[in-house]
Amino acid sequence: AVAAQPAGAGALLVWLLALRRGKQWWAEELPLRYDGPWIEAYWMRRPFKLLKRFIEVGFKIGAFSTAIEIDKALGKDEENMPQRAVEARELITDLGPTFVKITQVWASRPDVLPEAYQKECEKLLEQVRPFNRELAMETLRRNITGSNGVERMFDDMAVFDEPIAAASVGQVYKANMNGRDVAVKVQRPDVREQVTLDLFVVRRLSGLGSQLPIERYAAQFKSLLELLDRAAPPFIEELDYENEASNQRRFAKMTADCELIRDNVAVPEVFFSSREVLVQEWLPGKKLTEPGAAQEQAGRVVKVLLNSYMVQFLETGFLHGDPHPGNFILMPDGRLGILDYGLMTTISPEKRVAFIEYIMHVQAKMYDECLQDLVNLEFLPAGIADDKEAREVIVPGLANTLSILYEGSGDLREQQKKFIKQREDLQATGKLEVLRGKLQAIAKKYGSFRLPGYMTLILRAFATLEGVGLRTDKQFSIIKECFPYVARRLLTDDSLRIREALKAYLYRDGRRIKVKRIDDLASGFGNFTNLMKGSRKEAVEAGAPVGSTDAAALVVSSDSSTMVAEGEEQVPAVLDTASRDIVAVLFSPQGNFLQEVLIDEAVAAIDALSRAALVQLLRSLGPLAMPLRGQLSFMLGSPSFARTETLILSRDDKESLLLLRRIAQLVQEGSSMQGDSTSSSSLSSEHAGDEASAGARGADVLNVFRDLQRLGPVASGLLPAVAPGVSAFARRLIVQLGSRTLLRLAEDLERGAGGGRRPSVVSAAATTSQ
């Protein structure tokens, strides 16, 4: 009875549709692009095929659901789960490419399905039931025209006896063309009919469901209908291999033109394409689904994979939308081959910047700023971020939600537990109903949360990537893994909105740059740059996979240091790619915002260094410094020398010295110098704790001078390349330093004349400049 109900409803619907049949010449062929009304008209003229599909889907799903319910009733659901998982895979295969495609997203995540079902569904990534040689040859001959066209194109026809992989839309053969290995993709027979029929059925049922008198169910069906109309267009486009070939050529050109991924990503060359056949270069190596180097280095592969996707997403704006493990190959040279370009999406420059701002704000836990980001990304209606009352309601809940989603693991089961607990806590305190009422009032005024159309493939791609990452690390968090690219973009992009984003990140909650933020930026920038742009040795050390032809990249020579003491001289140090890149930005002759920030901080640090040296000198002289101490105390209006020291060297000065030390140490770490790293590690532990006390220790002028002295070999190695920029930088620095010195002197004299501490002119000026 359960199985018969869907079939009965389908039969009734088919009969009603048949009454509306009429001659529509334009509906005799299915569209190459998604067109809901056209597809509907096509299938309304074929009621018996529609009825057959309703009966097939209804009985098969109904029978499987009934078996599951019987297992639960008998208490044998756990015992029978392995067998039911196999049956589920067979059922999905029988139902066709639409159901296989949906299941592939689940199969790519280890945190959605039970283990038995997960294992079986993984086989659907590229082990779908194949079709026979006769059907494959019929498709090949229909698309490769001419007398014996197929035989003339390929050297050996025996390769078409068995495919090497079978997926939802087509299957792949390894052939030889003019002595060169090629991959031949052949589309499944009648796949366009199967897909459009299933889309029509779901769309029609959703449309009927949206008319239900029960508002809650009607809203759900309406949402499903909207989601289908957003998700269906790329799915239909994937069925056209000519469109895929065009995407592939465009992606190959963008990859070759982008220095951040061209040495890490391989795109197969296209030799022939038609709507049903695609012939492309064969990429050697192992897929992530195969045993071997790719699986053994899964963590390294995922790292390069995700960073390459960040470049596609936020740099080139042309994103590969089907990143399941079967579409990636680890090649012998360590590059990552990307296959299957049927599902692609384009992201506008405006949206790319908005996503960078969003990721940066989440990473910095600036959740109050995320509300505007979600408006910019079209998840929330315009105007809501400017409503003070709405912000007071939404921001706390948004902060809790984002912290659950991004601060811990990306495992959906763990996140679900946290959300359930959060809901229970609100319910127990009586706040849930109050919050629901306020949110409903806001939704009534502005509209509710919605999924923008452009986000469908983006979410699908990154949900799949996160699933691949969770296979290698249960604590994998995609937002943390995305930040290295964002760090590089913040430091190298001088556009206005990125400037503002960098300023907000560096100066959040203070006048001076936070050392922790500098560390995060430096770590992210260095790791991304060396991984994606560095030499093979640098890339492997940063976490890239090792190919069979470059295993020597892991070998680090014990005498690799290039700073060698030779009497009084030192050999110039060699910097890694990341350090060279950031120095080129900092000392650009054209100038940029990051250079302005560095000059401001350098001026503050030099001023602080001179004052720290004076304090150090007074302490060293002991009683001999009494006359000078008295004069300084009188000039500054201070009753004691301890107070005088505080006035000479302020908290801001100490923070500037701490920052100066840390920047010096980061440059040292970026070079290939070997030596005493004690100061670097000790300062890292300092700023990880109380920054105020760390600032006091950072104010030790001897330590600061020692760290700066170590930069000599680095500077001598860089000077020839950055000399023009350094000259312009030095001129601006000297002018700004002179201005600051006069301001501080005037401030000291005014404080002494007034007999007390007044607001700092320099601090006020710095705050204004920010």
C-alpha positions in Angstrom: 0.0 0.0 0.0 2.8 2.4 0.9 4.6 1.7 -2.4 1.4 2.1 -4.4 0.5 5.5 -3.1 3.1 7.5 -5.1 2.3 5.5 -8.3 -1.4 6.2 -7.9 -0.8 9.9 -7.4 1.4 9.9 -10.5 -1.2 8.1 -12.6 -3.8 10.7 -11.7 -1.4 13.6 -12.5 -0.5 12.0 -15.9 -4.2 11.6 -16.8 -4.8 15.3 -16.0 -1.8 16.4 -18.0 -2.9 14.3 -21.0 -6.1 16.3 -21.2 -4.0 19.3 -22.1 -2.1 17.8 -24.9 -1.8 19.8 -28.1 0.5 20.4 -31.0 3.7 22.2 -29.9 6.4 21.9 -32.5 9.0 23.6 -30.3 8.5 20.9 -27.7 9.6 18.0 -29.9 13.2 18.4 -28.7 14.6 18.9 -25.2 16.5 22.2 -24.6 20.3 22.3 -24.2 19.9 24.8 -21.4 17.5 24.6 -18.5 14.0 25.9 -19.4 11.3 24.8 -16.9 8.3 25.6 -19.1 9.9 24.0 -22.2 10.7 20.8 -20.3 7.2 20.7 -18.8 5.6 21.1 -22.2 7.8 18.3 -23.6 6.8 15.8 -21.0 3.1 16.8 -20.9 3.0 15.5 -24.5 4.4 12.1 -23.3 2.0 11.0 -20.6 2.8 7.3 -20.8 6.5 7.7 -20.3 5.6 10.0 -17.4 3.3 7.4 -15.9 6.0 4.7 -16.3 8.5 6.9 -14.4 6.0 7.6 -11.6 5.3 3.9 -11.2 9.0 3.0 -11.3 10.2 5.6 -8.8 7.1 5.1 -6.5 7.4 1.3 -6.3 11.2 1.2 -5.9 11.4 3.9 -3.2 8.3 2.6 -1.5 9.5 -1.0 -1.4 12.9 0.1 0.0 11.3 2.4 2.6 8.9 -0.4 3.6 11.9 -2.8 4.1 13.6 -0.2 6.4 10.5 0.2 8.5 10.1 -3.6 8.9 13.7 -3.8 10.0 13.1 -1.1 12.7 9.9 -2.8 13.8 11.7 -6.2 14.2 14.8 -4.5 15.9 17.1 -5.7 13.1 18.0 -2.3 11.6 21.6 -2.5 12.8 22.0 -6.1 11.8 20.6 -5.6 8.3 22.3 -2.2 7.6 25.2 -3.5 5.4 22.7 -5.4 3.2 20.3 -2.4 3.1 23.3 -0.2 2.1 24.1 -2.4 -0.9 20.4 -2.3 -1.9 20.3 1.5 -1.5 23.3 1.8 -3.9 21.6 -0.5 -6.4 18.4 1.5 -6.1 20.1 4.8 -6.7 21.9 3.4 -9.7 18.6 2.1 -11.1 16.9 5.4 -10.6 19.4 7.1 -12.8 21.8 10.1 -13.1 19.7 12.6 -11.2 19.7 10.5 -8.0 23.3 9.5 -8.5 24.4 13.1 -8.7 22.6 14.0 -5.5 24.1 11.0 -3.7 27.6 11.9 -4.8 27.5 15.1 -2.6 26.6 12.9 0.5 29.2 10.3 -0.5 31.9 12.9 -0.4 31.2 13.8 3.3 32.0 11.2 6.1 29.7 13.1 8.5 26.3 12.6 6.9 25.6 8.9 6.3 26.1 5.9 8.5 29.4 4.1 7.8 27.8 1.2 5.9 25.9 3.5 3.6 28.9 5.8 3.2 31.1 2.9 2.0 28.6 1.8 -0.6 27.7 5.4 -1.8 31.4 6.1 -2.3 31.3 3.6 -5.2 28.9 5.9 -7.0 31.7 8.5 -7.5 33.1 6.6 -10.4 31.8 3.0 -10.2 28.3 3.4 -11.5 26.9 0.5 -13.5 28.4 0.8 -17.0 26.5 0.5 -20.3 27.7 -2.0 -23.0 30.1 -1.6 -25.9 27.3 -1.6 -28.6 25.6 1.5 -27.1 29.0 3.2 -26.6 30.0 2.6 -30.3 26.6 3.8 -31.5 27.2 7.1 -29.6 30.7 7.4 -30.9 29.7 6.9 -34.5 26.8 9.3 -34.2 29.2 12.1 -33.0 32.4 11.3 -34.9 31.2 11.4 -38.4 32.6 10.4 -41.8 33.5 7.1 -43.2 35.1 5.0 -40.5 35.5 8.2 -38.5 35.9 6.4 -35.1 38.4 3.8 -36.5 40.5 6.6 -38.1 40.6 8.6 -34.9 41.8 5.9 -32.5 44.6 3.4 -33.0 43.0 0.4 -31.3 39.2 -0.2 -31.0 39.6 -3.0 -28.4 39.9 -0.3 -25.7 36.1 0.2 -26.0 35.3 -3.3 -24.7 35.4 -2.1 -21.1 35.4 1.4 -19.6 38.0 2.3 -16.9 35.4 4.4 -15.0 31.6 4.9 -15.1 30.0 7.9 -13.6 26.5 9.4 -13.5 26.5 11.1 -16.9 28.9 9.1 -18.9 31.8 6.6 -18.8 35.5 6.9 -19.7 37.8 4.8 -21.9 41.6 5.0 -22.1 42.5 5.0 -25.8 45.4 5.9 -28.0 45.3 8.6 -30.7 48.3 9.1 -33.0 50.5 7.5 -30.4 49.3 9.6 -27.6 47.2 8.4 -24.6 43.8 10.0 -24.4 40.7 9.8 -22.2 37.4 9.3 -24.2 34.2 10.3 -22.4 31.0 8.9 -23.8 27.7 10.0 -22.6 25.0 7.6 -21.4 22.2 6.9 -23.8 19.1 9.0 -23.3 20.6 10.7 -20.2 19.1 14.1 -21.1 15.6 12.5 -21.2 16.1 10.8 -17.8 17.4 13.9 -16.1 14.8 16.3 -17.5 12.0 13.8 -16.7 13.1 13.5 -13.1 13.4 17.3 -12.8 10.0 17.7 -14.3 8.5 15.3 -11.8 10.1 16.9 -8.8 9.3 20.4 -10.1 5.6 19.5 -10.8 5.1 17.9 -7.4 6.8 20.9 -5.7 4.5 23.3 -7.6 1.4 21.3 -6.4 2.7 21.1 -2.9 3.2 24.9 -2.7 -0.6 25.2 -3.1 -1.3 23.2 0.0 -3.6 24.9 2.6 -1.1 24.1 5.4 1.2 27.1 5.3 4.3 25.3 6.8 4.2 22.6 4.2 3.4 25.0 1.4 6.4 27.1 2.3 8.7 24.1 2.3 7.5 23.0 -1.2 7.9 26.5 -2.5 11.5 26.6 -1.2 12.1 23.3 -2.9 10.8 24.7 -6.2 13.0 27.7 -5.9 16.1 25.6 -5.1 15.4 23.3 -8.0 15.2 26.2 -10.4 18.6 27.4 -9.1 20.3 24.0 -9.1 18.9 22.6 -12.3 20.5 24.9 -14.9 24.1 23.8 -14.3 23.0 20.2 -14.1 21.4 20.5 -17.6 24.5 22.3 -18.9 26.7 19.4 -17.7 25.0 17.1 -20.2 26.5 19.1 -23.1 30.1 18.0 -23.6 30.7 20.9 -26.0 29.9 23.3 -23.2 32.3 21.3 -20.9 35.1 21.5 -23.5 34.6 25.3 -23.7 34.7 25.5 -19.8 37.9 23.3 -19.8 39.7 25.5 -22.3 38.7 28.7 -20.5 39.8 27.2 -17.2 43.2 26.0 -18.7 43.9 29.5 -20.0 43.0 31.1 -16.6 45.2 28.6 -14.8 48.2 29.3 -17.1 47.8 33.0 -16.6 47.6 32.8 -12.8 51.0 32.5 -11.1 49.5 31.2 -7.9 48.2 27.9 -9.4 49.9 27.3 -12.7 52.7 25.2 -11.2 50.3 23.2 -9.0 47.3 22.4 -11.1 47.1 20.5 -14.4 44.2 20.8 -16.9 43.9 18.1 -19.6 44.1 19.4 -23.2 40.9 19.0 -25.3 41.4 17.3 -28.7 37.8 16.7 -29.8 34.3 17.6 -28.5 30.7 17.1 -29.4 27.5 17.1 -27.4 28.0 13.4 -26.4 31.7 12.7 -26.8 34.8 14.4 -25.4 38.4 13.4 -26.2 41.1 14.9 -24.0 44.6 14.4 -22.8 45.2 11.4 -20.4 46.7 12.6 -17.1 49.0 10.0 -15.5 48.8 9.5 -11.8 46.5 8.2 -9.0 43.0 9.5 -8.1 42.1 10.3 -4.6 39.7 7.3 -4.7 42.6 4.9 -5.6 45.1 3.3 -3.2 48.6 4.8 -3.6 50.4 8.0 -3.1 47.3 10.2 -3.4 45.6 8.4 -0.5 48.8 8.1 1.5 49.3 11.9 1.3 45.6 12.8 1.5 46.3 15.6 4.0 48.9 17.2 1.7 46.6 16.8 -1.4 43.7 18.4 0.4 45.9 21.4 1.4 46.9 22.2 -2.2 43.4 21.3 -3.4 41.6 23.8 -1.1 44.1 26.6 -1.7 43.7 26.1 -5.5 40.0 26.4 -5.0 40.4 29.6 -3.0 42.3 31.0 -6.0 39.6 29.9 -8.4 36.9 31.3 -6.1 38.4 34.6 -5.1 41.1 35.4 -7.6 40.0 34.2 -11.1 36.3 34.0 -10.3 35.8 30.8 -12.4 35.1 27.9 -10.0 35.2 24.1 -10.7 31.8 23.0 -9.2 32.2 19.2 -8.9 35.2 18.6 -6.5 34.5 15.0 -5.5 37.5 12.7 -4.9 37.1 10.9 -8.3 37.8 14.2 -10.1 41.4 14.7 -8.8 44.6 13.0 -9.8 48.0 13.3 -8.0 50.5 13.3 -10.9 54.1 12.0 -10.7 55.5 15.5 -10.7 53.4 16.5 -7.7 50.8 18.5 -9.5 47.1 18.1 -9.0 45.1 17.2 -12.1 41.5 18.4 -12.1 38.9 16.6 -14.3 35.3 17.1 -15.3 34.4 20.7 -16.2 30.7 20.2 -16.8 29.7 22.0 -13.5 31.3 25.5 -13.4 30.2 28.8 -11.9 31.4 32.4 -12.2 31.7 34.8 -9.2 31.6 38.5 -9.8 34.5 40.8 -8.6 32.1 42.5 -6.1 31.1 39.2 -4.5 34.8 38.0 -4.4 35.7 41.0 -2.2 32.6 40.5 -0.1 33.7 36.9 0.6 37.2 38.0 1.5 35.7 40.5 4.0 33.4 37.8 5.4 36.2 35.2 5.9 38.5 37.8 7.5 35.8 38.9 9.9 35.0 35.3 10.9 38.7 34.5 11.4 39.1 37.6 13.6 35.8 36.8 15.4 34.5 40.2 14.4 31.0 38.7 14.3 29.2 42.1 14.5 30.7 43.0 11.1 29.5 39.7 9.6 25.9 40.9 9.5 26.8 43.5 6.9 28.8 40.9 5.0 25.8 38.7 4.8 23.8 41.6 3.4 26.5 42.3 0.8 26.5 38.6 -0.2 22.6 38.7 -0.5 21.9 36.2 2.2 20.0 38.9 4.2 17.9 41.7 2.8 19.3 45.2 2.4 18.6 47.6 5.3 18.6 45.1 8.1 22.2 45.9 9.1 21.4 49.6 9.6 18.4 48.8 11.9 19.8 49.2 15.5 17.0 47.1 17.0 17.4 44.3 14.4 21.2 44.3 15.0 20.7 43.9 18.7 18.5 40.8 18.1 20.4 39.2 15.2 24.1 39.8 16.1 24.3 37.7 19.3 22.6 34.8 17.7 24.7 35.2 14.6 27.9 35.2 16.7 26.8 31.9 18.4 25.9 30.3 15.1 29.2 31.3 13.4 31.3 30.2 16.4 29.6 26.8 16.3 30.1 26.5 12.5 33.7 27.8 12.3 35.6 27.7 15.6 35.6 23.9 15.9 35.5 21.0 13.5 33.4 21.1 10.4 31.8 17.7 11.3 28.1 18.2 10.8 27.1 15.7 13.5 29.2 17.6 16.1 27.7 20.9 14.9 24.2 19.5 15.1 24.8 18.4 18.8 25.9 22.0 19.6 22.9 23.5 17.9 20.5 21.2 19.8 22.1 22.1 23.1 21.9 25.8 22.3 18.2 25.4 21.4 17.6 23.5 24.6 19.3 26.1 26.7 17.2 28.9 25.2 14.1 26.8 25.7 14.9 26.1 29.3 15.4 29.8 30.1 12.2 30.8 28.2 14.2 32.9 25.7 13.4 30.7 22.6 9.8 31.9 22.1 10.9 35.5 22.7 13.7 35.3 20.2 11.4 33.5 17.7 8.9 36.3 18.0 11.5 39.0 17.4 13.0 37.2 14.4 9.5 36.8 12.9 8.9 40.5 13.3 12.2 41.3 11.6 11.4 38.9 8.8 8.0 40.4 8.3 9.6 43.8 8.0 12.7 43.0 5.8 12.2 39.5 4.5 13.9 36.3 5.7 17.3 34.6 5.2 17.6 33.3 1.6 20.1 31.4 -0.5 21.2 33.5 -3.4 21.1 31.8 -6.8 24.8 32.2 -7.5 25.7 30.3 -4.2 24.2 26.9 -5.2 27.3 25.5 -6.9 29.7 27.4 -4.5 28.1 25.8 -1.5 28.1 22.4 -3.2 31.8 22.7 -4.1 32.9 23.8 -0.6 30.7 21.3 1.2 32.3 18.6 -0.8 35.8 19.9 -0.2 35.1 20.1 3.5 34.0 16.4 3.3 37.3 15.5 1.6 39.2 17.4 4.4 37.3 15.6 7.2 38.4 12.3 5.8 42.0 13.2 6.6 41.4 15.2 9.8 38.3 15.0 12.0 39.0 18.5 13.3 39.2 20.0 9.8 37.7 23.5 9.6 37.3 25.0 6.2 37.3 28.6 7.4 40.7 28.2 9.0 42.1 26.5 5.9 40.8 29.4 3.8 42.5 32.1 5.7 46.1 31.7 4.2 44.8 32.9 0.8 42.9 35.7 2.5 46.1 36.7 4.4 48.0 37.0 1.1 45.2 39.0 -0.5 45.0 41.4 2.4 48.7 42.1 2.2 49.1 42.3 -1.6 45.8 43.9 -2.9 45.8 47.7 -2.7 42.2 48.2 -3.7 40.1 50.5 -1.4 37.8 47.8 0.2 40.8 45.5 0.8 42.6 48.4 2.4 39.7 49.0 4.8 39.5 45.3 5.6 43.2 45.1 6.4 43.0 48.2 8.6 40.0 46.8 10.5 41.9 43.5 11.0 45.2 45.1 12.2 43.8 47.9 14.4 40.7 46.2 15.9 40.2 47.4 19.5 43.4 49.5 19.7 45.6 52.3 18.3 48.6 49.9 17.7 48.7 46.8 15.6 48.2 43.6 17.6 51.2 41.3 17.5 48.9 38.2 17.3 47.3 39.6 14.2 50.7 40.1 12.6 51.6 36.5 13.4 48.4 35.2 11.9 48.9 37.2 8.7 52.5 36.3 8.4 51.9 32.6 9.0 49.0 32.5 6.5 50.8 34.6 3.9 54.0 32.6 4.2 52.3 29.2 4.1 50.1 30.0 1.1 52.8 31.7 -0.9 55.5 29.0 -0.5 52.9 26.2 -1.0 51.4 27.6 -4.2 54.2 29.8 -5.7 57.4 28.6 -4.1 60.1 26.2 -5.4 59.3 22.5 -5.2 61.3 22.2 -2.0 59.5 25.2 -0.4 56.1 23.8 -1.5 56.8 20.4 0.0 58.1 21.9 3.2 54.8 24.0 3.3 52.7 20.9 2.9 52.4 20.1 -0.8 52.2 16.4 -1.9 55.4 14.7 -3.1 55.3 13.3 -6.6 57.2 10.2 -7.5 59.6 12.3 -9.6 60.5 14.9 -6.9 60.9 12.9 -3.7 64.2 14.6 -3.3 62.4 17.8 -2.5 61.8 16.4 1.0 65.6 16.2 1.7 66.8 19.3 3.5 70.6 19.7 3.4 72.2 20.0 6.8 74.4 22.8 5.5 71.6 24.8 3.7 72.3 27.9 5.8 73.6 30.7 3.7 74.6 33.1 6.5 78.1 32.0 7.4 80.4 34.0 9.6 83.7 34.7 7.9 85.7 36.8 10.3 83.8 40.1 10.5 81.8 39.5 7.4 78.5 37.6 6.7 77.3 36.1 3.5 73.9 37.6 2.4 71.0 35.5 3.5 68.6 33.9 1.0 64.9 34.4 1.6 62.1 32.2 0.7 59.5 33.1 -1.9 57.0 34.4 0.6 59.6 36.8 2.1 60.7 38.1 -1.3 57.1 38.7 -2.3 56.2 40.7 0.9 59.4 42.7 0.7 58.6 43.6 -2.9 55.2 44.9 -1.8 56.6 46.8 1.2 59.2 48.5 -0.9 57.2 49.1 -4.1 58.4 52.4 -5.7 54.7 53.2 -6.4 53.8 52.9 -2.7 50.7 51.3 -1.2 48.6 51.0 1.9 50.8 48.3 3.5 53.8 50.6 3.0 52.0 53.4 4.7 51.2 51.2 7.7 54.8 50.0 7.9 56.1 53.6 7.8 53.7 54.6 10.6 54.8 51.7 12.7 58.5 52.2 11.9 58.4 55.8 12.9 56.7 54.8 16.2 59.3 52.1 16.7 62.3 54.3 16.0 60.9 57.0 18.4 60.3 54.3 21.0 63.7 52.8 20.4 65.4 56.2 21.1 63.4 56.7 24.3 64.2 53.1 25.4 67.9 53.7 24.7 67.7 56.8 26.9 66.0 54.9 29.7 68.6 52.1 29.4 71.4 54.7 29.5 70.1 56.4 32.7 69.8 53.0 34.4 73.3 52.0 33.4 74.9 55.2 34.7 73.3 54.8 38.1 74.2 57.7 40.5 76.1 59.5 37.8 72.8 60.1 36.0 71.3 62.0 38.9 71.7 65.5 37.4 70.2 64.4 34.1 67.4 62.6 35.9 66.5 65.7 37.8 66.4 67.9 34.7 64.2 65.4 32.9 61.8 65.1 35.9 61.5 68.8 36.1 60.9 69.2 32.4 58.2 66.5 32.4 56.6 67.6 35.6 57.3 64.3 37.3 57.8 63.9 41.1 60.0 60.9 40.8 62.4 59.1 38.3 60.1 56.0 38.2 57.3 58.3 37.0 59.7 59.9 34.6 60.6 56.6 33.0 56.9 55.9 32.5 56.5 59.3 30.8 59.5 58.8 28.6 58.6 55.3 27.5 54.8 54.9 27.4 52.7 51.8 27.0 52.3 52.6 23.2 56.1 52.8 23.0 56.5 49.4 24.5 53.9 47.9 22.2 55.8 49.5 19.2 59.1 47.9 20.4 57.3 44.5 20.8 56.0 44.8 17.3 59.4 45.8 15.9 61.0 42.7 17.5 58.4 40.4 16.2 58.6 41.8 12.6 62.4 41.4 12.7 62.1 37.8 13.9 59.5 37.0 11.2 61.9 38.2 8.5 64.6 36.0 10.0 62.3 33.0 10.1 61.5 33.6 6.4 65.2 33.4 5.4 67.3 30.3 5.2 69.5 31.5 8.1 70.3 29.2 10.9 71.2 30.4 14.4 69.8 31.3 17.7 66.1 31.2 17.5 65.6 31.5 21.3 64.5 35.1 21.1 62.0 34.4 18.4 60.4 31.5 20.3 60.4 33.3 23.6 58.7 36.4 22.1 56.1 34.1 20.5 55.3 32.7 23.9 55.2 36.2 25.3 52.6 37.6 23.0 50.5 34.4 23.3 49.9 35.4 26.9 49.6 38.8 28.4 50.5 41.4 25.8 51.0 44.1 28.4 53.7 42.2 30.2 55.1 41.1 26.9 55.4 44.7 25.9 57.4 45.4 29.0 59.8 42.6 28.1 59.8 43.7 24.5 61.0 47.1 25.7 64.4 45.7 26.6 66.5 47.8 24.2 69.4 45.3 24.1 67.1 42.5 22.8 65.6 44.8 20.2 69.0 45.9 18.9 70.1 42.2 18.9 67.1 41.2 16.7 67.7 44.1 14.4 71.4 43.3 14.0 70.5 39.8 12.8 68.7 41.4 9.8 72.0 42.6 8.3 72.6 39.6 6.0 68.9 39.7 5.0 69.1 43.4 4.1 72.3 43.0 2.1 70.8 40.2 0.1 67.6 42.2 -0.7 69.0 45.7 -1.3 69.9 45.3 -5.0 66.4 44.2 -5.9 64.5 46.8 -3.9 66.9 49.8 -4.0 64.5 52.1 -5.9 61.6 51.4 -3.5 63.9 51.6 -0.4 65.0 55.1 -1.5 61.4 56.4 -1.8 60.5 54.6 1.5 63.4 56.2 3.3 62.5 59.7 2.2 58.9 59.4 3.5 60.2 57.7 6.7 62.6 60.6 7.5 59.9 63.3 6.9 57.4 61.5 9.1 60.0 60.7 11.8 60.9 64.4 12.0 57.3 65.4 12.3 56.7 62.8 15.1 59.9 63.8 17.0 58.8 67.5 17.1 55.3 66.5 18.2 56.6 64.3 21.0 59.0 67.0 22.2 56.2 69.6 22.2 54.0 67.1 24.1 56.7 66.5 26.7 57.3 70.3 27.2 53.5 71.0 27.5 53.1 68.2 30.0 55.9 69.6 32.1 54.5 73.1 32.0 51.1 71.9 32.9 52.3 69.7 35.8 50.4 66.6 34.7 49.7 64.1 32.0 47.6 65.2 29.1 46.2 63.3 26.1 49.0 62.3 23.8 49.1 64.4 20.6 50.9 61.6 18.8 48.3 59.0 19.8 45.5 61.3 18.8 47.1 61.9 15.5 47.7 58.2 14.9 44.1 57.4 15.8 42.9 60.1 13.4 45.0 58.7 10.6 43.5 55.3 11.0 
